Amino acid sequence: MSEPTTAAPTSGAAVTLVLASASPARLTTLRRAGVEPVVVVSDVDEDAALERAAADAGHPLAVADQVAVLAAAKAAAVARRLGAGPRAAGDDAGSGRVLVLGCDSLLEVDGRAHGKPATAERATARWRALSGRSGVLHTGHHLLLLEPPGPRQAAGATAAARPAAHAALSSTRVHFAEVDEEEIAAYVATGEPLAVAGAFTLDGYGGAFVTGVEGDHHGVIGLSLPTLRTLVRAHGLRWTDLWAAPGHPGPEPA
């Protein structure tokens, strides 16, 4: 697990983006877009978070609500670990500003949520059910802005304000090919579908079994770049503030 840090940005960008996720696909997506995030993996108990949210709501959560709850929980957990202080009112220099991004993805089929199958048996059953059908891949995005300490905090003030937060959902319909038993067995044997939401990827072995998508394909990979840009702008920042400066790592070749 990555250790939290409140040091100055190491990406060479005007604003540091902290990715509260261990997903290699999300990290690669950001890097290819010119963003070099700091990875700090959250320790959220997802089942417990969903149980609390459902209890508070008084009814079972829709799949779209589940990813929103988990994205928010992951971002908040990492923000707490980073030791966020009160926001500095009127700070316009950008120095020390940190964005914390929490994401979560689930595939919805027939109103049911499908996350990571974890075992070969579950992945096999999942693909038998998905063959020739379609589902909706929901990805929740929750972006917190942590401002640098202000003069009052530096003087010893203890009151802390909640970080500013903006959230959005990316939902993309995914159409799956008809897949035979040999293909399912071979795909499951790669190990890829066991550790990804919905038991498939768009940018790996599973891409050949997806016949089409309706919506943002980045969201299917686990992080919608247009959605994230909208959230960054909602915080009063520019998307280009996240780009790595010259001399720092930039976009990876596709």
VENHU-V347620 format. One record per pair of residues at least 24 apart in sequence whose C-alpha atoms are under 10 Angstrom apart, sorted by sequence separation. I is the first residue (numbers start at 1). J is the second residue. D is the distance in Angstrom with one decimal. If there is no record, write none. Layout:
BEGIN
I_J_D + I_J_D
END
This chain:
BEGIN
11_35_7.9 + 12_36_8.5 + 13_37_9.5 + 46_70_6.6 + 49_73_7.3 + 75_99_9.4 + 76_100_8.3 + 78_102_8.6 + 109_133_9.0 + 110_134_9.5 + 111_135_9.3 + 113_137_9.5 + 142_166_6.0 + 143_167_6.1 + 176_200_9.8 + 197_221_9.4 + 11_36_5.6 + 45_70_9.2 + 46_71_9.9 + 49_74_9.8 + 75_100_5.9 + 76_101_9.1 + 77_102_9.3 + 109_134_7.3 + 110_135_7.8 + 111_136_9.5 + 113_138_9.5 + 141_166_8.4 + 142_167_4.4 + 143_168_8.8 + 184_209_9.8 + 196_221_9.4 + 197_222_8.7 + 10_36_8.7 + 11_37_7.0 + 44_70_8.2 + 74_100_9.2 + 75_101_5.7 + 76_102_8.0 + 108_134_9.2 + 109_135_4.9 + 110_136_9.5 + 141_167_5.5 + 142_168_6.7 + 183_209_9.4 + 196_222_9.3 + 10_37_8.8 + 11_38_8.0 + 44_71_9.9 + 46_73_8.4 + 74_101_8.2 + 75_102_4.3 + 107_134_9.9 + 108_135_5.6 + 109_136_6.7 + 140_167_7.6 + 141_168_5.4 + 142_169_8.8 + 9_37_9.4 + 10_38_8.1 + 45_73_9.1 + 46_74_9.0 + 74_102_5.2 + 75_103_7.9 + 107_135_6.5 + 108_136_5.1 + 109_137_8.9 + 140_168_6.2 + 141_169_6.1 + 174_202_9.6 + 9_38_8.7 + 44_73_6.8 + 45_74_9.3 + 72_101_8.7 + 73_102_7.6 + 74_103_7.4 + 107_136_5.7 + 108_137_6.2 + 139_168_8.7 + 140_169_4.7 + 141_170_7.8 + 43_73_9.5 + 44_74_6.1 + 71_101_8.0 + 72_102_6.1 + 73_103_9.3 + 74_104_8.6 + 106_136_8.4 + 107_137_4.4 + 108_138_7.3 + 139_169_5.9 + 140_170_6.5 + 176_206_9.8 + 179_209_7.2 + 42_73_8.7 + 43_74_7.6 + 44_75_9.5 + 71_102_4.6 + 72_103_7.7 + 73_104_9.8 + 106_137_5.8 + 107_138_6.2 + 138_169_7.0 + 139_170_5.2 + 140_171_8.7 + 176_207_9.6 + 177_208_8.3 + 178_209_7.7 + 42_74_5.5 + 44_76_9.5 + 70_102_7.9 + 71_103_4.4 + 72_104_8.9 + 105_137_6.9 + 106_138_5.5 + 107_139_8.8 + 138_170_5.8 + 139_171_6.4 + 176_208_9.2 + 177_209_5.2 + 178_210_9.3 + 5_38_8.9 + 41_74_8.2 + 42_75_7.6 + 44_77_6.9 + 69_102_10.0 + 70_103_7.4 + 71_104_5.1 + 105_138_5.5 + 106_139_6.7 + 137_170_8.1 + 138_171_4.5 + 139_172_8.7 + 176_209_5.9 + 177_210_5.8 + 178_211_9.3 + 4_38_8.9 + 40_74_10.0 + 41_75_9.5 + 42_76_8.8 + 43_77_7.2 + 44_78_9.2 + 68_102_9.3 + 69_103_9.6 + 70_104_6.1 + 71_105_8.6 + 104_138_8.1 + 105_139_4.2 + 106_140_8.9 + 136_170_9.9 + 137_171_5.6 + 138_172_6.6 + 175_209_8.7 + 176_210_4.6 + 177_211_5.7 + 3_38_9.9 + 4_39_8.5 + 5_40_8.7 + 40_75_9.8 + 42_77_6.0 + 43_78_8.2 + 68_103_8.1 + 69_104_8.7 + 70_105_8.9 + 104_139_5.5 + 105_140_6.4 + 136_171_6.3 + 137_172_5.3 + 138_173_8.8 + 175_210_5.8 + 176_211_5.6 + 177_212_8.9 + 2_38_8.8 + 3_39_8.6 + 4_40_6.1 + 41_77_9.2 + 42_78_5.6 + 67_103_7.6 + 68_104_7.3 + 103_139_6.7 + 104_140_5.3 + 105_141_9.2 + 136_172_5.4 + 137_173_6.3 + 174_210_7.1 + 175_211_5.5 + 176_212_7.4 + 2_39_6.5 + 3_40_6.5 + 4_41_8.9 + 40_77_10.0 + 41_78_7.3 + 42_79_9.3 + 67_104_5.2 + 68_105_9.0 + 103_140_5.3 + 104_141_7.1 + 135_172_8.4 + 136_173_4.3 + 137_174_6.9 + 174_211_7.9 + 175_212_5.2 + 176_213_9.1 + 1_39_9.0 + 2_40_5.0 + 3_41_8.5 + 40_78_6.8 + 66_104_8.6 + 67_105_5.9 + 102_140_7.9 + 103_141_4.8 + 104_142_9.2 + 135_173_5.7 + 136_174_5.9 + 174_212_6.1 + 175_213_6.1 + 1_40_7.1 + 2_41_6.2 + 39_78_9.9 + 40_79_9.6 + 42_81_8.8 + 66_105_9.0 + 67_106_6.7 + 102_141_5.9 + 103_142_6.5 + 134_173_6.9 + 135_174_5.4 + 136_175_8.8 + 173_212_8.4 + 174_213_4.6 + 175_214_8.4 + 1_41_6.0 + 2_42_9.2 + 66_106_8.3 + 67_107_9.9 + 101_141_7.0 + 102_142_5.1 + 103_143_8.9 + 134_174_5.4 + 135_175_6.7 + 173_213_5.5 + 174_214_6.6 + 1_42_8.4 + 40_81_9.1 + 64_105_9.0 + 101_142_5.7 + 102_143_6.5 + 133_174_8.7 + 134_175_4.3 + 135_176_8.3 + 172_213_6.6 + 173_214_5.0 + 174_215_8.7 + 1_43_9.1 + 40_82_9.2 + 63_105_9.5 + 64_106_8.1 + 100_142_8.0 + 101_143_4.6 + 102_144_8.5 + 133_175_6.2 + 134_176_5.7 + 172_214_5.6 + 173_215_6.6 + 63_106_7.2 + 64_107_9.4 + 100_143_5.6 + 101_144_6.6 + 132_175_7.5 + 133_176_5.5 + 134_177_8.9 + 171_214_9.0 + 172_215_4.7 + 173_216_9.1 + 174_217_9.1 + 63_107_8.1 + 64_108_8.5 + 99_143_6.5 + 100_144_5.1 + 101_145_9.1 + 131_175_9.2 + 132_176_5.3 + 133_177_7.3 + 171_215_7.1 + 172_216_6.1 + 173_217_9.4 + 63_108_6.5 + 99_144_5.5 + 100_145_6.5 + 130_175_9.0 + 131_176_6.0 + 132_177_4.8 + 133_178_7.8 + 170_215_8.4 + 171_216_7.7 + 172_217_7.2 + 62_108_9.4 + 63_109_9.6 + 67_113_9.7 + 98_144_8.1 + 99_145_4.7 + 100_146_7.7 + 130_176_6.6 + 131_177_5.9 + 132_178_4.2 + 170_216_7.5 + 171_217_9.6 + 172_218_9.2 + 174_220_8.2 + 66_113_8.7 + 98_145_5.9 + 99_146_6.2 + 130_177_8.4 + 131_178_4.6 + 132_179_7.2 + 170_217_9.7 + 172_219_6.9 + 173_220_8.8 + 63_111_7.3 + 97_145_7.2 + 98_146_5.1 + 99_147_8.8 + 130_178_8.3 + 131_179_5.4 + 170_218_9.1 + 171_219_7.1 + 172_220_6.7 + 62_111_7.8 + 63_112_7.0 + 64_113_9.0 + 97_146_5.9 + 98_147_6.6 + 127_176_9.4 + 130_179_8.7 + 131_180_8.1 + 170_219_5.9 + 171_220_8.2 + 21_71_9.6 + 62_112_8.4 + 63_113_5.7 + 96_146_8.5 + 97_147_4.9 + 98_148_8.0 + 128_178_9.2 + 169_219_9.1 + 170_220_8.6 + 20_71_8.9 + 62_113_8.5 + 63_114_9.0 + 96_147_6.9 + 97_148_5.7 + 127_178_9.6 + 128_179_7.8 + 95_147_8.7 + 96_148_5.1 + 97_149_9.6 + 127_179_7.9 + 128_180_8.3 + 170_222_9.3 + 20_73_9.9 + 21_74_8.0 + 94_147_8.4 + 95_148_7.3 + 96_149_8.5 + 127_180_9.5 + 128_181_8.0 + 131_184_9.3 + 170_223_8.4 + 171_224_9.5 + 20_74_6.2 + 21_75_9.1 + 94_148_8.5 + 127_181_9.2 + 170_224_6.7 + 19_74_9.7 + 20_75_6.0 + 169_224_9.0 + 170_225_9.9 + 19_75_8.4 + 20_76_9.2 + 91_147_8.2 + 127_183_9.8 + 128_184_7.7 + 168_224_9.9 + 170_226_9.4 + 18_75_9.1 + 20_77_8.6 + 21_78_9.6 + 91_148_8.4 + 124_181_8.9 + 127_184_6.7 + 170_227_7.0 + 20_78_6.4 + 87_145_8.8 + 88_146_9.2 + 89_147_8.7 + 91_149_9.7 + 126_184_9.7 + 127_185_9.5 + 139_197_9.9 + 169_227_7.7 + 170_228_9.8 + 19_78_8.9 + 20_79_9.0 + 87_146_6.7 + 88_147_5.9 + 89_148_9.8 + 91_150_8.2 + 125_184_9.3 + 138_197_9.7 + 168_227_6.9 + 169_228_9.9 + 18_78_8.6 + 40_100_9.3 + 42_102_8.8 + 86_146_8.1 + 87_147_4.7 + 88_148_6.2 + 89_149_9.7 + 90_150_9.4 + 124_184_6.5 + 127_187_9.5 + 137_197_8.5 + 167_227_9.2 + 168_228_8.3 + 18_79_9.1 + 39_100_9.7 + 40_101_9.9 + 41_102_9.6 + 84_145_9.4 + 85_146_7.5 + 86_147_7.1 + 87_148_6.6 + 88_149_6.0 + 89_150_7.3 + 123_184_8.8 + 124_185_7.0 + 127_188_9.0 + 137_198_7.8 + 167_228_9.0 + 37_99_9.6 + 38_100_9.4 + 39_101_9.8 + 84_146_6.1 + 85_147_7.4 + 86_148_7.8 + 87_149_6.6 + 88_150_4.4 + 89_151_9.6 + 123_185_9.4 + 136_198_9.6 + 166_228_9.9 + 168_230_8.8 + 37_100_9.6 + 83_146_9.4 + 84_147_7.8 + 85_148_7.2 + 86_149_6.3 + 87_150_6.7 + 88_151_7.7 + 100_163_9.8 + 108_171_9.8 + 124_187_8.9 + 135_198_9.1 + 167_230_9.6 + 168_231_7.5 + 18_82_9.8 + 37_101_9.7 + 82_146_9.3 + 84_148_8.3 + 85_149_5.9 + 86_150_7.1 + 88_152_8.7 + 99_163_9.7 + 101_165_10.0 + 103_167_9.9 + 105_169_9.8 + 107_171_9.4 + 123_187_9.3 + 124_188_6.6 + 166_230_9.4 + 167_231_6.9 + 79_144_7.8 + 84_149_8.4 + 85_150_8.5 + 88_153_8.8 + 99_164_9.7 + 100_165_9.5 + 101_166_10.0 + 102_167_9.4 + 103_168_10.0 + 104_169_9.8 + 105_170_9.3 + 106_171_9.8 + 107_172_9.5 + 108_173_9.3 + 120_185_9.0 + 123_188_6.6 + 124_189_9.7 + 166_231_6.1 + 75_141_9.1 + 76_142_8.9 + 78_144_10.0 + 79_145_9.1 + 86_152_8.9 + 87_153_9.3 + 99_165_9.6 + 101_167_9.6 + 103_169_9.6 + 105_171_9.5 + 107_173_9.4 + 108_174_10.0 + 122_188_9.7 + 123_189_9.9 + 127_193_9.3 + 165_231_8.9 + 166_232_8.5 + 75_142_6.5 + 76_143_9.3 + 79_146_7.8 + 86_153_7.1 + 107_174_9.1 + 120_187_9.9 + 121_188_8.8 + 126_193_9.6 + 166_233_9.9 + 167_234_9.6 + 71_139_8.5 + 72_140_8.3 + 74_142_8.5 + 75_143_7.0 + 76_144_7.8 + 85_153_7.6 + 120_188_6.2 + 123_191_9.3 + 130_198_9.3 + 166_234_7.1 + 71_140_5.6 + 72_141_7.6 + 73_142_8.7 + 75_144_6.9 + 85_154_10.0 + 119_188_9.2 + 120_189_7.7 + 123_192_9.7 + 124_193_9.1 + 130_199_9.6 + 165_234_9.2 + 166_235_7.6 + 68_138_9.1 + 70_140_7.7 + 71_141_5.8 + 72_142_5.2 + 120_190_9.9 + 123_193_6.4 + 124_194_9.4 + 165_235_8.0 + 67_138_7.0 + 68_139_7.8 + 69_140_8.0 + 70_141_9.2 + 71_142_5.5 + 72_143_8.0 + 86_157_9.3 + 120_191_7.8 + 122_193_9.8 + 123_194_6.1 + 127_198_9.1 + 164_235_7.7 + 64_136_9.7 + 66_138_9.3 + 67_139_6.2 + 68_140_4.7 + 69_141_9.6 + 70_142_9.0 + 71_143_8.8 + 72_144_8.9 + 86_158_8.7 + 119_191_9.0 + 122_194_8.2 + 123_195_9.5 + 126_198_7.9 + 127_199_7.5 + 63_136_9.7 + 64_137_9.1 + 65_138_9.4 + 66_139_9.7 + 67_140_4.9 + 68_141_6.9 + 69_142_9.0 + 85_158_8.8 + 86_159_7.2 + 87_160_7.9 + 88_161_9.9 + 118_191_9.3 + 120_193_8.4 + 121_194_9.4 + 126_199_7.1 + 127_200_8.7 + 4_78_7.9 + 63_137_9.6 + 64_138_6.1 + 66_140_8.4 + 67_141_8.2 + 68_142_7.4 + 85_159_8.6 + 86_160_4.5 + 87_161_6.6 + 119_193_9.1 + 120_194_6.6 + 126_200_9.7 + 4_79_9.2 + 6_81_9.6 + 7_82_9.9 + 63_138_7.6 + 64_139_7.8 + 65_140_8.4 + 67_142_9.8 + 85_160_5.8 + 86_161_4.9 + 87_162_8.1 + 118_193_8.2 + 119_194_5.9 + 123_198_8.8 + 124_199_9.0 + 4_80_9.8 + 5_81_8.6 + 6_82_6.2 + 63_139_9.9 + 64_140_7.5 + 84_160_8.3 + 85_161_7.3 + 86_162_7.3 + 87_163_7.1 + 117_193_7.5 + 118_194_4.6 + 119_195_8.7 + 123_199_6.1 + 134_210_9.3 + 137_213_9.8 + 4_81_6.4 + 5_82_6.1 + 6_83_7.7 + 26_103_9.0 + 84_161_9.0 + 85_162_8.5 + 86_163_7.6 + 87_164_8.5 + 116_193_7.6 + 117_194_5.2 + 118_195_5.8 + 122_199_9.0 + 123_200_9.1 + 132_209_9.4 + 134_211_9.6 + 136_213_9.3 + 3_81_9.0 + 4_82_5.6 + 5_83_8.9 + 6_84_8.6 + 16_94_9.8 + 84_162_8.6 + 85_163_8.4 + 116_194_6.0 + 117_195_6.8 + 118_196_8.4 + 131_209_8.7 + 132_210_9.5 + 134_212_9.4 + 135_213_9.7 + 136_214_9.2 + 137_215_9.8 + 141_219_9.8 + 3_82_9.2 + 4_83_8.9 + 14_93_9.3 + 15_94_6.7 + 16_95_9.4 + 84_163_7.6 + 115_194_9.5 + 116_195_5.2 + 117_196_7.6 + 118_197_9.7 + 131_210_9.8 + 132_211_9.3 + 134_213_9.3 + 136_215_9.8 + 139_218_9.7 + 140_219_9.0 + 14_94_6.5 + 15_95_7.4 + 16_96_7.7 + 17_97_8.9 + 18_98_7.0 + 19_99_8.5 + 20_100_6.8 + 21_101_8.3 + 23_103_9.6 + 115_195_8.7 + 116_196_4.9 + 117_197_7.6 + 137_217_9.8 + 139_219_6.1 + 14_95_7.2 + 15_96_7.2 + 16_97_6.5 + 17_98_5.9 + 18_99_6.0 + 19_100_6.1 + 20_101_5.8 + 21_102_6.8 + 23_104_9.9 + 115_196_7.1 + 116_197_4.5 + 117_198_7.5 + 118_199_8.8 + 138_219_7.5 + 139_220_7.5 + 141_222_9.5 + 14_96_8.6 + 15_97_5.5 + 16_98_4.8 + 17_99_4.8 + 18_100_4.7 + 19_101_5.1 + 20_102_5.1 + 21_103_7.1 + 114_196_9.8 + 115_197_4.2 + 116_198_6.1 + 117_199_6.3 + 137_219_7.6 + 138_220_7.7 + 139_221_9.1 + 140_222_8.9 + 141_223_7.7 + 14_97_8.1 + 15_98_5.9 + 16_99_6.2 + 17_100_6.0 + 18_101_6.1 + 19_102_6.7 + 20_103_7.4 + 21_104_8.6 + 79_162_9.9 + 80_163_10.0 + 114_197_6.6 + 115_198_5.3 + 116_199_6.1 + 117_200_10.0 + 137_220_6.0 + 139_222_6.3 + 140_223_8.4 + 141_224_8.3 + 14_98_9.5 + 15_99_7.3 + 16_100_8.5 + 17_101_7.2 + 18_102_8.8 + 19_103_8.5 + 20_104_10.0 + 79_163_8.4 + 113_197_9.4 + 114_198_5.3 + 115_199_7.4 + 116_200_9.2 + 136_220_9.1 + 137_221_9.3 + 138_222_8.7 + 139_223_7.0 + 140_224_9.2 + 113_198_8.4 + 114_199_8.1 + 137_222_9.0 + 139_224_7.9 + 143_228_8.1 + 9_95_8.6 + 76_162_9.8 + 141_227_7.8 + 142_228_8.8 + 8_95_7.9 + 9_96_7.0 + 76_163_9.0 + 140_227_9.7 + 141_228_7.3 + 144_231_9.3 + 145_232_9.0 + 8_96_5.8 + 9_97_8.5 + 143_231_6.7 + 144_232_9.3 + 7_96_7.9 + 8_97_8.7 + 9_98_8.2 + 76_165_9.6 + 109_198_9.4 + 142_231_8.3 + 143_232_7.7 + 6_96_8.3 + 8_98_9.2 + 75_165_9.6 + 106_196_9.1 + 107_197_6.4 + 108_198_8.2 + 141_231_8.6 + 145_235_7.2 + 6_97_9.8 + 105_196_8.8 + 106_197_5.4 + 107_198_5.0 + 143_234_9.7 + 144_235_8.6 + 6_98_8.6 + 105_197_6.1 + 106_198_6.4 + 107_199_8.8 + 143_235_8.9 + 145_237_10.0 + 72_165_9.0 + 104_197_8.9 + 105_198_8.5 + 106_199_9.9 + 107_200_9.6 + 72_166_9.5 + 72_167_7.9 + 71_167_8.7 + 71_168_9.8 + 71_169_9.9 + 68_167_7.8 + 68_168_7.8 + 68_169_7.1 + 67_169_8.3 + 67_170_10.0 + 65_169_9.1 + 64_169_7.5 + 64_170_9.0 + 64_171_8.2 + 107_220_9.2 + 105_219_8.5 + 106_220_9.5 + 105_220_8.2 + 105_221_9.0 + 106_222_9.3 + 105_222_6.2 + 104_222_7.3 + 105_223_8.7 + 103_222_7.5 + 104_223_8.6 + 103_223_7.1 + 102_223_9.7 + 103_224_9.7 + 20_142_10.0 + 101_223_10.0 + 19_143_9.7 + 18_143_9.6 + 17_143_9.5 + 18_144_9.6 + 17_144_9.8 + 101_228_8.7 + 17_145_9.4 + 16_145_10.0 + 15_145_9.9 + 16_146_9.9 + 101_231_9.9 + 99_232_8.4 + 99_235_9.4 + 6_148_9.4 + 94_237_9.1 + 99_242_9.6 + 94_241_9.3 + 25_196_9.7 + 23_195_9.6 + 23_196_8.9 + 25_201_9.3 + 25_203_8.5 + 25_204_9.8 + 29_218_7.8 + 26_218_9.1 + 29_221_8.1 + 33_225_8.2 + 25_218_9.8 + 26_219_9.6 + 28_221_9.9 + 29_222_8.7 + 30_223_8.4 + 29_223_7.3 + 30_224_9.7 + 26_221_7.1 + 27_222_9.7 + 29_224_8.9 + 30_225_7.9 + 25_221_6.4 + 26_222_5.9 + 27_223_9.0 + 29_225_8.1 + 25_222_6.9 + 26_223_5.8 + 23_221_9.8 + 24_222_9.8 + 25_223_8.4 + 26_224_9.1 + 23_222_8.2 + 26_225_9.9 + 23_223_9.9 + 35_239_9.5 + 35_240_9.0 + 37_242_8.7 + 34_240_8.8 + 35_241_9.3 + 36_242_7.9 + 37_243_9.8 + 35_242_5.7 + 36_243_7.4 + 37_244_9.3 + 34_242_7.7 + 35_243_4.9 + 36_244_6.4 + 33_242_9.6 + 34_243_5.1 + 35_244_5.8 + 36_245_9.9 + 33_243_7.9 + 34_244_6.0 + 35_245_9.6 + 33_244_9.7 + 34_245_9.2 + 30_242_9.8 + 31_243_9.2 + 36_248_8.6 + 30_243_9.6 + 31_244_9.2 + 36_249_6.9 + 34_248_9.8 + 35_249_8.4 + 36_250_7.3 + 34_249_7.9 + 35_250_6.9 + 36_251_8.6 + 34_250_4.8 + 35_251_7.4 + 32_249_10.0 + 33_250_7.9 + 34_251_4.5 + 31_249_8.2 + 32_250_7.3 + 33_251_5.6 + 34_252_7.9 + 31_250_6.7 + 32_251_4.0 + 33_252_8.1 + 30_250_9.8 + 31_251_5.3 + 32_252_4.8 + 30_251_8.2 + 31_252_6.2 + 32_253_7.1 + 15_237_8.8 + 29_251_9.2 + 30_252_9.5 + 31_253_9.6 + 32_254_7.4 + 14_237_9.8 + 15_238_9.5 + 28_251_9.1 + 29_252_9.2 + 14_238_9.6 + 15_239_9.7 + 17_241_9.9 + 28_252_7.9 + 15_240_9.5 + 16_241_8.8 + 17_242_7.1 + 14_240_8.7 + 15_241_5.9 + 16_242_6.9 + 17_243_9.9 + 28_254_9.8 + 13_240_8.6 + 14_241_5.1 + 15_242_5.7 + 16_243_9.6 + 13_241_6.1 + 14_242_6.3 + 15_243_8.7 + 16_244_9.6 + 12_241_9.8 + 13_242_5.2 + 14_243_7.9 + 15_244_9.5 + 12_242_8.7 + 13_243_5.5 + 14_244_8.3 + 11_242_8.6 + 12_243_7.9 + 13_244_4.7 + 14_245_8.3 + 11_243_8.3 + 12_244_5.1 + 13_245_5.6 + 11_244_5.7 + 12_245_4.8 + 13_246_9.3 + 10_244_9.3 + 11_245_7.4 + 12_246_7.7 + 12_247_8.0 + 13_248_8.8 + 11_247_9.7 + 12_248_6.1 + 11_248_6.5 + 12_249_8.6 + 10_248_8.8 + 11_249_7.5 + 11_250_9.4
END
